[in-house]
């Protein structure tokens, strides 16, 4: 009986929050658009494998665990940046070329933008999960997003190496997108960690300035 009531509560909550449907609908439109317009279909599938698993996890876990609207917004922006980058490959991304021309960069920095966004946009949802789902102490919920960003970023670079050099060598250059930078992996990791540190610092300052207290997600 309790389980049935809990499921019903989440269904009602989901129906009463059309913002989640908007995020999901917009993302699938973007996803289909990038699929239909990709310049490298094999790379698109490689880049979107983890994205597919992430979306499935969010949908299947919603009945038991849910984030705040702010966290869903941040995750929506991040995965949208990622799938848009996968459409033309990160190294050939049109917005990256616009940044290159506008700021006078020496290379297409779209991949740097997404790696920074990984830490900056996902640190708050991670903190929210640790604080509300797992009931970790506040100081742990501040530090773990940064540590996990570092760990996952390093793991992702290892996955990139394995995919590009071991399993799918034909897609190696397009998938890695190093653009000749031998320190590309290290810079990507550093940007992600910096983004996480910046995000947690901003949240901490906002809470102190406005004297906000920690609240559990409804």
Order of alpha helices (4+ residues) and beta strands (2+ residues): alpha-alpha-alpha-alpha-alpha-alpha-alpha-alpha-alpha
